[in-house]
Amino acid sequence: MLKRNLYSIVTLMSLSLLGLIAFQWYWVSNYFEANKRELDWEINRVLARTSDRYLNESLDGFDYFSLLTDSLQPVTSSSPNTINLFHKSYHPSIDSVFHTAGNPLNYMGTDYMQKVNGLLSNLLSKVSQPKIINFDRLLAILDEELHSIGIENEYNLAISNLNNKVIYYKDPASLQATILFGYKSPVILSSISNPYFTHLYIYHKGKLLLQKTWIILLSSLLLIIIVLACFAYALHIIFDQKKVSEVKTDFINNMTHELKTPISTVSLALEALVNFDVRNNEERSLRYLDISRRELQRLSTMVEKVLNIAQYEKGEISLNIEQYHLNDLIENVVETISMQVQRKNGSLTCELNANHDIILADKVHFNNLLYNLIDNSNKYFVDKPEILIVTKNTHNEIILEISDKGIGISKEDLSRVFDKFYRVPTGNIHNVKGYGLGLSYVKDIVDMHHGKLKVTSEINKGTTFIISLPYER
């Protein structure tokens, strides 16, 4: 049920994330296209203004005429009899001002209309005269207009006639691209009925668009990255919580199984005392009672371990350091766990060769460390458990080795055996209980005792844990 709900949540989150990314992409694409259209419009306006400016400069003597929007001025006290059709400030030869009395429209005679017709004819004749295009001047005007809208990119400019014949060009290398893909604008340079066309090709136009839109694009990209990071973090939390939930379930099941072991051992010892009448054998009675005492002590330790597991996960373990003989600690643990090994027809051998074996340790946690390593060897065997415990001295360390001839650990798993919650796959073996905290706990306890922990292993040949501890100082 939990697994199905988890997959449903992940699916909904994934669909929501994809929808958000799709909407963001749609919005950014539209924004980019809108800026592209605006840039195209600005460049076309630049070409139109360039053509107008060049045309005005080509009309010698006629650029100072301006038609007034309202040529018929109302009669006022200051100029009661004046009509101003054209204004020409420095060519008085054309008389465009008439002084009349009464309604001025009644006095617009044939003479005035002839003068206007003559003016227009002269203008058209100037426009229709053959021209030699000043291409350098056209480029200078274009540079000014492009600079006015903030475009500093390199470009190519070409001029063609009505028959698509190229007459002028700036750069022959990109001439074909200029004609095919450039901005095109008509300009009257020679004849009204036979205009020329300007072709403008902007180099690196995409870079220009990116300069205009990079803030929005970067903001959108950062938003998507933040959302993806939050999504990944949420998935990590969800799966981590799922793992913790599974670990807690396994922990309860496995701890229940482990709690049964000392209870079963005590029951066997008491049963031997009652049923086999060993009360008359004082030595055997004391032995069984001592085993029961140790198992009850181990049961108490397990309960304490359950109570302190949360403290361990938070990294709040505190050590009660005292002097102990390492060989004595090992013998006590071996005596407690030997019955479990014998029950599986296994063997547990000790070669405690360390003469100088005094260490500074926390007895409870160090006993748990030994118990976890020996118990692992007792669980992961091929035919039967074969465990060897060795201690020896070096120049500045005490070496503790716990070896077995079990199923071994692959090279891929060997680097992860000390990771919290990690359990080595056991193939078809499903009866091994655990919750992935044993070796992680062992590594932490060794580190807290200023020791070193190494592991060597081969598949189906066995595993050896090597602990190096400093001498007592």
C-alpha positions as CSV (number, residue, x, y, z in Angstrom):
1,M,0.0,0.0,0.0
2,L,2.8,2.4,1.0
3,K,4.7,1.5,-2.2
4,R,1.7,2.1,-4.4
5,N,0.9,5.5,-2.8
6,L,4.6,6.5,-3.1
7,Y,4.5,5.8,-6.8
8,S,1.3,7.7,-7.2
9,I,2.8,10.8,-5.4
10,V,6.0,10.6,-7.6
11,T,3.9,10.3,-10.8
12,L,1.8,13.3,-9.9
13,M,4.9,15.4,-8.9
14,S,6.6,14.4,-12.2
15,L,3.5,15.4,-14.3
16,S,3.3,18.7,-12.4
17,L,7.0,19.4,-13.0
18,L,6.7,18.5,-16.7
19,G,3.6,20.8,-17.0
20,L,5.5,23.6,-15.3
21,I,8.5,23.2,-17.6
22,A,6.3,23.0,-20.7
23,F,4.5,26.2,-19.6
24,Q,7.8,28.0,-18.9
25,W,9.1,26.9,-22.3
26,Y,6.0,28.1,-24.1
27,W,6.2,31.5,-22.3
28,V,9.9,31.9,-23.0
29,S,9.4,30.9,-26.7
30,N,6.6,33.5,-27.1
31,Y,8.8,36.1,-25.4
32,F,11.7,35.3,-27.7
33,E,9.5,35.4,-30.8
34,A,8.0,38.8,-29.7
35,N,11.5,40.2,-29.3
36,K,12.4,38.8,-32.7
37,R,9.4,40.5,-34.4
38,E,10.2,43.8,-32.6
39,L,13.8,43.6,-33.8
40,D,12.7,42.9,-37.3
41,W,10.4,45.9,-37.1
42,E,13.1,48.2,-35.8
43,I,15.6,47.1,-38.5
44,N,12.9,47.7,-41.2
45,R,12.3,51.1,-39.7
46,V,16.1,51.8,-39.9
47,L,16.1,50.9,-43.6
48,A,13.2,53.2,-44.2
49,R,14.8,56.1,-42.4
50,T,18.1,55.5,-44.1
51,S,16.4,55.6,-47.5
52,D,14.4,58.8,-46.6
53,R,17.6,60.6,-45.4
54,Y,19.6,59.6,-48.4
55,L,16.7,60.7,-50.7
56,N,16.3,64.0,-49.0
57,E,20.1,64.7,-49.4
58,S,19.8,63.8,-53.1
59,L,17.2,66.5,-53.7
60,D,19.4,69.6,-54.0
61,G,17.6,72.7,-52.9
62,F,14.3,71.0,-52.2
63,D,14.8,69.7,-48.7
64,Y,13.8,73.0,-47.2
65,F,10.2,72.9,-48.4
66,S,7.6,71.8,-45.8
67,L,3.9,71.6,-46.4
68,L,2.0,73.0,-43.5
69,T,-0.7,70.8,-42.1
70,D,-3.2,73.7,-41.9
71,S,-2.4,76.1,-44.8
72,L,-5.5,78.2,-44.4
73,Q,-5.0,80.4,-41.4
74,P,-8.1,82.0,-39.8
75,V,-8.4,85.7,-40.2
76,T,-7.0,87.6,-37.2
77,S,-6.4,91.2,-36.4
78,S,-2.7,90.8,-36.9
79,S,-2.9,89.2,-40.4
80,P,-6.4,89.6,-41.7
81,N,-5.7,89.1,-45.3
82,T,-2.9,86.3,-45.4
83,I,-2.8,82.8,-46.8
84,N,0.4,80.7,-46.2
85,L,0.6,77.7,-48.5
86,F,4.3,77.0,-48.5
87,H,7.2,78.3,-46.4
88,K,10.6,79.0,-47.9
89,S,12.9,80.8,-45.7
90,Y,15.9,81.5,-47.9
91,H,14.5,81.4,-51.5
92,P,12.4,84.6,-51.9
93,S,12.1,84.1,-55.7
94,I,9.0,82.0,-55.2
95,D,6.3,84.2,-53.9
96,S,4.0,82.0,-51.8
97,V,2.3,84.7,-49.8
98,F,-0.6,86.8,-51.2
99,H,-2.1,89.8,-49.5
100,T,-5.8,90.0,-50.2
101,A,-8.9,91.7,-48.8
102,G,-12.0,89.8,-47.8
103,N,-12.2,86.1,-48.3
104,P,-8.8,84.8,-49.5
105,L,-10.2,81.9,-51.5
106,N,-11.8,84.3,-53.9
107,Y,-8.4,85.7,-54.9
108,M,-6.5,82.5,-55.6
109,G,-6.1,83.2,-59.3
110,T,-4.5,81.4,-62.2
111,D,-1.2,83.0,-61.7
112,Y,-0.7,81.4,-58.3
113,M,-1.8,77.9,-59.4
114,Q,0.7,78.1,-62.3
115,K,3.4,78.8,-59.8
116,V,2.5,75.8,-57.7
117,N,2.3,73.6,-60.8
118,G,5.7,74.8,-61.8
119,L,7.1,74.0,-58.4
120,L,5.8,70.4,-58.4
121,S,7.1,69.8,-61.9
122,N,10.5,71.1,-60.9
123,L,10.5,68.7,-57.9
124,L,9.5,65.7,-60.0
125,S,12.1,66.5,-62.5
126,K,14.8,66.6,-59.8
127,V,13.6,63.2,-58.5
128,S,13.5,61.7,-62.0
129,Q,17.0,62.8,-62.9
130,P,19.5,59.9,-63.3
131,K,21.6,59.5,-60.1
132,I,24.9,57.9,-59.3
133,I,24.5,56.3,-55.9
134,N,26.9,57.4,-53.2
135,F,27.3,54.0,-51.5
136,D,29.7,55.2,-48.9
137,R,27.3,58.0,-47.8
138,L,24.5,55.4,-47.7
139,L,26.6,53.2,-45.4
140,A,27.4,56.1,-43.1
141,I,23.7,57.0,-42.7
142,L,22.9,53.3,-42.1
143,D,25.6,53.1,-39.4
144,E,24.1,56.2,-37.6
145,E,20.6,54.7,-37.7
146,L,21.7,51.3,-36.5
147,H,23.7,52.9,-33.7
148,S,20.6,54.9,-32.7
149,I,18.8,51.7,-31.8
150,G,21.8,50.1,-30.1
151,I,22.9,47.7,-32.8
152,E,26.7,47.5,-33.2
153,N,26.8,44.2,-35.1
154,E,28.7,43.8,-38.3
155,Y,26.5,43.7,-41.4
156,N,26.4,43.4,-45.2
157,L,24.5,45.8,-47.4
158,A,23.6,45.3,-51.1
159,I,21.6,47.3,-53.6
160,S,19.7,45.7,-56.4
161,N,17.4,47.0,-59.2
162,L,13.9,46.0,-60.2
163,N,15.4,43.1,-62.2
164,N,17.1,41.7,-59.1
165,K,20.5,42.7,-60.4
166,V,23.0,43.6,-57.7
167,I,24.6,47.0,-58.3
168,Y,26.4,47.7,-55.0
169,Y,27.5,45.5,-52.1
170,K,29.7,45.7,-49.1
171,D,30.9,42.2,-48.6
172,P,30.9,39.6,-51.4
173,A,31.4,36.7,-49.1
174,S,27.9,36.9,-47.6
175,L,26.2,38.4,-50.7
176,Q,24.0,35.4,-51.4
177,A,22.8,35.2,-47.8
178,T,22.1,39.0,-47.9
179,I,19.9,38.7,-51.0
180,L,18.1,35.6,-49.8
181,F,17.7,36.2,-46.1
182,G,18.4,39.9,-45.5
183,Y,15.9,42.7,-44.8
184,K,14.6,44.3,-48.0
185,S,13.4,47.8,-48.4
186,P,12.6,49.9,-51.6
187,V,14.3,53.3,-52.2
188,I,13.7,55.8,-55.0
189,L,17.1,56.8,-56.2
190,S,16.7,57.1,-60.0
191,S,13.1,57.0,-61.0
192,I,9.8,56.7,-59.3
193,S,8.7,53.9,-61.6
194,N,11.9,52.1,-61.4
195,P,13.0,51.9,-57.7
196,Y,16.1,50.3,-56.2
197,F,16.0,47.9,-53.3
198,T,18.3,47.8,-50.3
199,H,19.2,44.4,-48.7
200,L,20.5,44.4,-45.1
201,Y,22.0,41.2,-43.6
202,I,22.9,41.4,-39.8
203,Y,25.7,39.1,-38.7
204,H,25.2,37.1,-35.5
205,K,21.5,38.1,-35.2
206,G,20.9,35.3,-32.7
207,K,23.6,36.9,-30.4
208,L,21.8,40.2,-30.8
209,L,18.5,38.6,-29.8
210,L,20.2,36.9,-26.8
211,Q,21.5,40.3,-25.6
212,K,18.0,41.6,-25.6
213,T,16.5,38.6,-23.8
214,W,19.3,37.1,-21.7
215,I,17.9,38.4,-18.4
216,I,14.5,36.7,-18.9
217,L,16.1,33.5,-20.3
218,L,18.5,33.3,-17.4
219,S,15.8,33.9,-14.9
220,S,13.6,31.3,-16.4
221,L,16.5,28.8,-16.5
222,L,17.3,29.5,-12.9
223,L,13.7,29.0,-11.9
224,I,13.6,25.6,-13.7
225,I,16.8,24.5,-12.1
226,I,15.5,25.5,-8.6
227,V,12.3,23.6,-9.2
228,L,14.2,20.6,-10.4
229,A,16.5,20.8,-7.4
230,C,13.5,21.0,-5.1
231,F,11.8,18.1,-6.9
232,A,15.0,16.0,-6.6
233,Y,15.3,16.9,-2.9
234,A,11.7,16.0,-2.3
235,L,12.1,12.6,-4.0
236,H,15.2,12.1,-1.9
237,I,13.3,12.8,1.3
238,I,10.4,10.6,0.2
239,F,12.5,7.6,-0.7
240,D,14.7,8.2,2.4
241,Q,11.5,8.2,4.6
242,K,10.4,5.0,2.8
243,K,13.7,3.4,3.5
244,V,13.6,4.5,7.2
245,S,10.1,3.1,7.4
246,E,11.2,-0.2,6.0
247,V,14.3,-0.2,8.2
248,K,12.2,0.4,11.3
249,T,9.9,-2.5,10.3
250,D,12.9,-4.8,9.8
251,F,14.5,-3.6,13.0
252,I,11.4,-4.5,15.0
253,N,11.2,-7.9,13.4
254,N,14.9,-8.6,13.7
255,M,15.2,-7.3,17.2
256,T,12.2,-9.5,18.2
257,H,14.1,-12.4,16.7
258,E,17.3,-11.5,18.6
259,L,15.5,-11.0,21.9
260,K,14.2,-14.6,21.6
261,T,17.8,-15.9,21.4
262,P,18.9,-15.1,25.0
263,I,15.4,-16.1,26.3
264,S,15.8,-19.5,24.5
265,T,19.4,-19.9,25.9
266,V,18.2,-19.2,29.5
267,S,15.3,-21.6,29.0
268,L,17.7,-24.4,27.8
269,A,19.9,-23.8,30.8
270,L,17.0,-23.9,33.3
271,E,15.6,-27.0,31.5
272,A,19.0,-28.7,31.9
273,L,19.0,-27.8,35.6
274,V,15.5,-29.2,36.2
275,N,15.2,-32.2,33.8
276,F,18.8,-33.6,33.8
277,D,19.2,-33.4,37.6
278,V,22.5,-31.5,37.4
279,R,21.9,-29.9,40.8
280,N,24.1,-32.5,42.4
281,N,26.9,-31.5,40.0
282,E,27.9,-28.2,41.4
283,E,30.3,-27.3,38.6
284,R,27.7,-27.8,35.9
285,S,25.0,-26.1,37.9
286,L,27.2,-23.0,38.3
287,R,28.1,-23.1,34.6
288,Y,24.4,-23.1,33.5
289,L,23.5,-20.4,36.0
290,D,26.4,-18.3,34.8
291,I,25.3,-18.8,31.2
292,S,21.8,-17.7,32.2
293,R,23.2,-14.7,34.0
294,R,25.2,-13.7,30.9
295,E,22.3,-14.2,28.6
296,L,20.0,-12.1,30.8
297,Q,22.8,-9.4,30.8
298,R,22.9,-9.6,27.0
299,L,19.1,-9.3,26.9
300,S,19.4,-6.1,29.1
301,T,22.1,-4.8,26.7
302,M,19.8,-5.4,23.7
303,V,17.0,-3.5,25.4
304,E,19.4,-0.7,26.1
305,K,20.5,-0.8,22.5
306,V,16.9,-0.4,21.4
307,L,16.5,2.6,23.7
308,N,19.7,4.2,22.5
309,I,19.3,3.5,18.7
310,A,17.8,7.0,18.1
311,Q,20.7,8.5,20.0
312,Y,23.1,6.7,17.7
313,E,21.4,7.8,14.6
314,K,21.7,11.4,15.7
315,G,25.4,10.9,16.3
316,E,25.1,11.5,20.1
317,I,26.9,8.5,21.4
318,S,29.0,9.2,24.5
319,L,31.7,6.8,25.6
320,N,32.5,5.8,29.2
321,I,36.2,5.1,28.8
322,E,38.1,2.8,31.2
323,Q,41.0,0.4,31.1
324,Y,40.3,-3.2,30.0
325,H,42.2,-6.2,28.8
326,L,41.2,-6.9,25.2
327,N,41.7,-10.6,25.6
328,D,39.3,-10.7,28.5
329,L,36.6,-8.7,26.6
330,I,36.9,-11.2,23.7
331,E,36.6,-14.3,26.0
332,N,33.5,-12.9,27.7
333,V,31.8,-12.3,24.3
334,V,32.9,-15.7,23.0
335,E,31.6,-17.5,26.0
336,T,28.2,-15.8,25.5
337,I,27.9,-16.4,21.7
338,S,29.6,-19.9,21.5
339,M,26.3,-21.7,22.2
340,Q,24.7,-20.1,19.1
341,V,27.7,-21.2,17.0
342,Q,27.6,-24.7,18.3
343,R,23.9,-24.9,17.6
344,K,24.8,-24.6,13.9
345,N,27.5,-27.3,14.3
346,G,30.1,-24.5,13.8
347,S,33.5,-23.8,15.4
348,L,34.8,-20.8,17.2
349,T,38.5,-20.7,17.8
350,C,40.5,-18.0,19.6
351,E,44.2,-17.4,19.3
352,L,44.7,-14.5,21.8
353,N,48.5,-14.0,21.3
354,A,48.6,-10.3,22.4
355,N,50.7,-10.1,25.5
356,H,50.2,-6.3,25.9
357,D,46.5,-6.1,25.6
358,I,45.4,-3.2,27.8
359,I,43.2,-0.7,25.9
360,L,41.0,2.3,26.8
361,A,37.5,1.4,25.8
362,D,33.8,1.7,26.5
363,K,32.9,-1.8,27.6
364,V,29.3,-1.8,26.5
365,H,30.0,-0.4,23.0
366,F,33.1,-2.5,22.5
367,N,31.3,-5.7,23.5
368,N,28.6,-4.8,21.0
369,L,31.3,-4.3,18.3
370,L,32.7,-7.7,19.0
371,Y,29.3,-9.3,19.1
372,N,28.2,-7.8,15.8
373,L,31.3,-9.0,13.9
374,I,31.2,-12.5,15.4
375,D,27.4,-12.7,14.8
376,N,27.9,-11.7,11.2
377,S,30.4,-14.6,10.7
378,N,27.9,-16.9,12.4
379,K,25.1,-15.8,10.0
380,Y,26.8,-15.8,6.6
381,F,28.3,-19.3,6.2
382,V,28.4,-21.9,3.4
383,D,28.2,-25.2,5.2
384,K,28.8,-24.4,8.8
385,P,30.3,-21.4,10.7
386,E,34.1,-21.5,11.0
387,I,35.2,-18.5,13.0
388,L,38.8,-17.6,14.0
389,I,39.6,-14.7,16.4
390,V,43.2,-13.6,16.6
391,T,45.0,-10.9,18.7
392,K,48.6,-9.9,18.3
393,N,51.0,-7.0,19.1
394,T,52.9,-4.7,16.7
395,H,55.3,-1.9,17.5
396,N,52.6,0.6,18.3
397,E,49.2,-1.2,17.9
398,I,47.1,-4.1,19.1
399,I,45.7,-6.1,16.1
400,L,42.3,-7.8,16.4
401,E,41.3,-10.1,13.5
402,I,38.0,-11.8,13.1
403,S,37.9,-14.3,10.2
404,D,35.4,-16.7,8.8
405,K,35.1,-19.1,5.8
406,G,31.7,-17.9,4.8
407,I,30.1,-16.7,1.6
408,G,32.3,-13.6,1.3
409,I,31.7,-10.1,-0.1
410,S,32.1,-9.1,-3.7
411,K,34.5,-6.2,-4.6
412,E,31.5,-4.1,-5.7
413,D,29.9,-4.4,-2.2
414,L,33.1,-4.3,-0.2
415,S,33.5,-0.5,-0.5
416,R,29.9,0.0,0.8
417,V,29.7,-2.4,3.7
418,F,30.2,0.4,6.3
419,D,27.5,2.6,4.8
420,K,24.4,3.1,7.0
421,F,21.4,1.0,6.0
422,Y,23.4,-0.9,3.4
423,R,23.0,-4.6,3.3
424,V,25.1,-6.9,1.1
425,P,22.8,-8.9,-1.2
426,T,22.8,-12.6,-0.2
427,G,21.4,-14.2,-3.4
428,N,19.0,-17.0,-2.5
429,I,19.7,-16.7,1.2
430,H,16.6,-15.0,2.7
431,N,16.8,-16.2,6.3
432,V,19.5,-13.7,7.4
433,K,18.0,-10.9,9.4
434,G,19.5,-7.5,9.7
435,Y,18.8,-3.8,9.3
436,G,22.0,-2.4,7.8
437,L,23.3,-0.7,11.0
438,G,25.6,-3.3,12.4
439,L,28.8,-2.6,10.4
440,S,28.1,1.1,10.3
441,Y,27.9,1.0,14.1
442,V,31.2,-1.0,14.2
443,K,33.0,1.5,12.1
444,D,31.8,4.4,14.2
445,I,32.8,2.7,17.5
446,V,36.3,1.9,16.1
447,D,36.8,5.5,15.0
448,M,35.6,6.8,18.4
449,H,38.3,4.5,20.0
450,H,40.9,6.1,17.6
451,G,41.4,2.8,15.9
452,K,41.4,1.7,12.2
453,L,39.1,-0.9,10.6
454,K,39.8,-2.8,7.4
455,V,38.0,-5.6,5.6
456,T,39.3,-8.2,3.1
457,S,37.0,-10.8,1.5
458,E,36.7,-13.2,-1.4
459,I,33.5,-14.8,-2.6
460,N,32.9,-18.3,-1.1
461,K,36.3,-18.1,0.6
462,G,35.5,-15.9,3.6
463,T,35.9,-12.5,5.1
464,T,38.4,-11.0,7.6
465,F,37.8,-7.8,9.6
466,I,41.0,-6.3,10.9
467,I,40.9,-3.8,13.8
468,S,44.0,-1.8,14.8
469,L,43.8,-0.2,18.3
470,P,46.4,2.1,19.9
471,Y,48.0,1.0,23.2
472,E,46.7,2.5,26.4
473,R,48.4,5.8,27.2
